[in-house]
Amino acid sequence: MPERFNVTVDGESVAGVYHPAPGDRWLLFCHGFLSDKSGSYEGRCRRAVAEGYNAVRFDFRGCGDSDGAFVDQTLSDKIADLQAVVEHVGPDRYALFGSSFGGKVAFHTAATDDRVSVVATRAPVTYNRAFDDYRATVDRDGVVRFDDGRAIDSTFFADFETYDFETVTDRLDVPVAIFHGRADDSVPIDDSFDAASALSGDVLLEAFADEGHLFSEEAEQRLRELLFGWLDGHSG
């Protein structure tokens, strides 16, 4: 049965769910920018368990059941949240899956944590240019406010600009899988083509025709088939 847990980061609680499976294979999931650990992540974790993986999903601070205000969270904070979850569940080696901004968290974590065996992503934010429109709005108005009322401001970008994808390409030496919709108008698929070309190791890039930033149910099922087939060949 899934087990709920909480870990504390800088005095705030990060909420997660651990889906146990026999054996020592682990897969941790990082959700997207305005997302949380529910929905597709619950289904992905159930599939992971069926494939023999201990699976973990959690909410970054400012999202879902975790503490904190969204506007206060930075990329560094999200990386710290993931690191705290890893320390809590304690795998010797683990695979990472990150969707959208969660992909950026996964890439930068994998570049510095030698326990990461592989990185899989869906529509990942790689190059910082994907956030250029938000940055321009913050420069002009001081804040970007999203439809649900959440916001980011200059604090986010002061931290964000300290992370560039070139750091990842210089350091990352594990297999990478990228799944991306060709019709994505939030994170351009060209960024994933450029990222795949810049990474020096084993890279799979699967382009999904007619899929946008949010995948259809059919594409999600295809993603899972491809993901676990790829993991079986790469994560041990």
Phi, psi and omega per residue, in radians:
M1 nan 2.510 3.092
P2 -1.057 2.535 -3.111
E3 -2.117 2.124 3.093
R4 -1.407 2.547 3.116
F5 -2.578 2.870 3.047
N6 -2.360 2.421 3.010
V7 -2.158 2.686 -3.091
T8 -1.837 2.251 3.083
V9 -2.237 2.082 -3.137
D10 0.887 0.717 3.082
G11 1.409 0.036 -3.134
E12 -2.046 2.651 -3.061
S13 -1.609 2.325 3.018
V14 -1.902 2.140 -3.061
A15 -1.686 2.348 3.141
G16 -2.474 2.991 3.079
V17 -2.340 2.238 3.098
Y18 -1.833 2.191 3.109
H19 -1.877 1.780 -3.030
P20 -1.344 2.632 3.048
A21 -2.519 2.714 3.059
P22 -1.116 2.614 3.086
G23 1.670 -3.055 -3.010
D24 -2.082 0.362 3.053
R25 -1.549 2.373 -3.067
W26 -2.257 2.485 3.061
L27 -2.391 2.084 3.132
L28 -1.907 2.413 -3.058
F29 -1.943 2.355 3.081
C30 -2.026 2.065 -3.083
H31 -1.367 2.997 -3.079
G32 -1.392 -3.091 -2.939
F33 -1.033 -0.913 -3.108
L34 -1.870 0.363 -3.073
S35 -1.783 -2.909 3.037
D36 -2.746 -3.013 -3.006
K37 -1.393 -0.030 -3.068
S38 -1.494 -2.988 3.037
G39 1.128 -2.143 -3.055
S40 -1.068 -0.462 -3.114
Y41 -1.220 -0.593 3.064
E42 -1.121 -0.772 3.100
G43 -1.120 -0.702 3.111
R44 -1.123 -0.663 3.123
C45 -1.191 -0.703 3.099
R46 -1.076 -0.726 3.112
R47 -1.139 -0.697 3.135
A48 -1.041 -0.769 3.124
V49 -1.085 -0.744 3.118
A50 -1.067 -0.480 3.130
E51 -1.579 0.028 3.071
G52 1.658 0.308 -3.134
Y53 -1.859 2.318 2.828
N54 -1.171 2.160 -3.021
A55 -2.050 2.525 -3.120
V56 -2.369 2.284 2.997
R57 -2.220 2.604 -3.088
F58 -2.707 2.883 3.087
D59 -1.773 2.212 2.941
F60 -1.086 2.652 3.078
R61 -0.997 2.486 -3.062
G62 1.528 -0.010 -3.116
C63 -2.288 2.638 3.006
G64 0.916 -2.224 -3.068
D65 -1.606 0.044 -3.125
S66 -1.489 2.764 3.124
D67 -1.278 3.015 2.995
G68 1.697 2.692 3.054
A69 -1.585 2.385 -3.103
F70 -0.982 -0.709 -3.059
V71 -1.113 -0.403 -3.104
D72 -1.498 -0.164 -2.997
Q73 -1.570 2.455 3.125
T74 -2.114 3.038 3.042
L75 -1.057 -0.716 3.093
S76 -1.028 -0.689 3.114
D77 -1.133 -0.710 -3.139
K78 -1.160 -0.681 3.069
I79 -1.111 -0.709 3.106
A80 -1.117 -0.672 3.096
D81 -1.066 -0.833 3.130
L82 -1.067 -0.778 -3.136
Q83 -1.071 -0.671 3.119
A84 -1.161 -0.677 3.100
V85 -1.140 -0.743 3.113
V86 -1.044 -0.789 -3.136
E87 -1.125 -0.587 -3.131
H88 -1.196 -0.800 -3.088
V89 -1.461 -0.462 2.913
G90 1.276 0.669 3.094
P91 -1.286 2.562 3.016
D92 -1.256 -0.659 3.084
R93 -2.432 2.618 3.124
Y94 -2.710 2.674 3.032
A95 -1.692 2.587 3.133
L96 -2.050 2.395 2.976
F97 -2.162 2.218 3.119
G98 -2.276 2.336 3.124
S99 -1.870 2.285 3.093
S100 0.966 -2.078 -3.139
F101 -1.150 -0.465 3.031
G102 -1.085 -0.467 3.042
G103 -1.147 -0.668 3.106
K104 -1.155 -0.709 3.073
V105 -1.045 -0.781 -3.117
A106 -1.109 -0.795 -3.120
F107 -1.069 -0.839 -3.072
H108 -1.252 -0.505 3.036
T109 -1.207 -0.813 -3.109
A110 -1.097 -0.498 -3.131
A111 -1.206 -0.285 -3.087
T112 -2.157 -0.139 -3.097
D113 -1.992 1.909 -3.067
D114 -1.345 0.054 3.004
R115 -1.420 -0.249 -3.138
V116 -1.321 2.173 -3.099
S117 -1.609 -0.620 3.132
V118 -2.670 2.783 3.047
V119 -2.215 2.176 3.028
A120 -2.057 2.473 -3.074
T121 -2.455 2.706 3.016
R122 -2.186 2.115 -3.132
A123 0.827 0.927 -3.004
P124 -1.288 2.556 2.879
V125 -1.375 2.043 3.107
T126 -1.953 -1.322 3.129
Y127 -1.318 2.461 -3.066
N128 -1.126 -0.283 -3.138
R129 -1.066 -0.342 3.102
A130 -1.076 -0.366 -3.131
F131 -1.849 0.266 -3.093
D132 -1.066 -0.665 3.140
D133 -1.156 -0.714 3.083
Y134 -1.119 -0.726 3.139
R135 -1.068 -0.739 3.137
A136 -1.106 -0.668 3.114
T137 -1.165 -0.712 3.094
V138 -1.127 -0.730 3.110
D139 -1.062 -0.622 -3.094
R140 -1.465 -0.795 -2.971
D141 -1.938 -0.183 -3.129
G142 1.549 -0.232 -3.074
V143 -2.794 2.609 2.900
V144 -1.935 2.144 3.131
R145 -1.957 2.184 -3.098
F146 -1.526 2.955 -3.038
D147 -1.042 -0.514 -3.116
D148 -1.537 0.097 3.097
G149 1.671 -0.276 3.098
R150 -1.230 2.808 -3.016
A151 -2.633 2.804 2.926
I152 -2.284 2.718 -3.136
D153 -2.425 -2.795 -3.047
S154 -1.128 -0.436 3.105
T155 -1.050 -0.744 3.123
F156 -1.053 -0.825 -3.042
F157 -1.299 -0.518 3.076
A158 -1.047 -0.627 3.089
D159 -1.407 -0.801 -3.083
F160 -0.949 -0.695 -3.069
E161 -1.230 -0.179 3.075
T162 -1.470 -0.092 3.135
Y163 -1.996 2.121 3.042
D164 -2.217 2.680 -3.051
F165 -1.207 -0.375 3.089
E166 -1.061 -0.557 3.058
T167 -1.078 -0.697 3.121
V168 -1.156 -0.821 -3.084
T169 -1.144 -0.490 3.112
D170 -1.286 -0.505 -2.954
R171 -1.966 -0.489 -2.985
L172 -1.328 2.256 -3.107
D173 -2.376 0.564 3.090
V174 -2.043 2.784 3.099
P175 -1.047 2.535 -3.095
V176 -2.272 2.395 2.997
A177 -2.126 2.339 3.122
I178 -2.191 2.197 3.072
F179 -2.041 2.198 -2.978
H180 -2.585 2.393 3.082
G181 -1.374 2.354 3.137
R182 -1.175 -0.404 -3.107
A183 -1.734 0.313 -3.131
D184 -1.162 2.073 3.118
D185 -1.862 0.176 3.064
S186 -1.798 -0.871 3.053
V187 -2.133 1.865 -3.043
P188 -1.041 2.397 3.124
I189 -1.108 -0.421 3.090
D190 -1.024 -0.547 3.093
D191 -1.115 -0.636 3.119
S192 -1.262 -0.647 3.049
F193 -1.070 -0.766 3.123
D194 -1.130 -0.717 3.138
A195 -1.120 -0.757 3.141
A196 -1.076 -0.666 3.122
S197 -1.206 -0.580 -3.075
A198 -1.397 -0.481 3.131
L199 -1.280 2.389 -2.985
S200 -1.603 -0.245 -3.049
G201 -1.658 -2.681 -3.135
D202 -1.316 2.003 -3.085
V203 -2.268 2.260 2.985
L204 -1.900 2.256 3.026
L205 -2.158 2.051 3.101
E206 -1.942 2.076 3.117
A207 -1.709 2.269 -3.096
F208 -1.786 1.962 -3.115
A209 -1.096 2.397 3.028
D210 1.160 0.165 3.111
E211 -1.725 2.418 3.103
G212 -1.631 -2.721 -3.113
H213 -1.181 -0.615 3.035
L214 -1.725 2.163 -3.076
F215 -1.367 2.576 2.978
S216 -1.194 2.913 3.116
E217 -1.067 -0.692 3.122
E218 -1.100 -0.768 -3.142
A219 -1.161 -0.634 3.103
E220 -1.085 -0.731 3.120
Q221 -1.152 -0.684 3.091
R222 -1.142 -0.697 3.083
L223 -0.980 -0.809 -3.106
R224 -1.121 -0.714 3.107
E225 -1.068 -0.822 -3.135
L226 -1.148 -0.744 -3.102
L227 -1.035 -0.906 -3.046
F228 -1.308 -0.490 2.984
G229 -1.120 -0.728 3.112
W230 -1.175 -0.783 3.139
L231 -1.035 -0.712 -3.122
D232 -1.054 -0.508 -3.140
G233 -1.555 -0.169 -3.009
H234 -2.237 -0.446 -2.995
S235 -1.726 -0.052 3.068
G236 1.390 nan nan
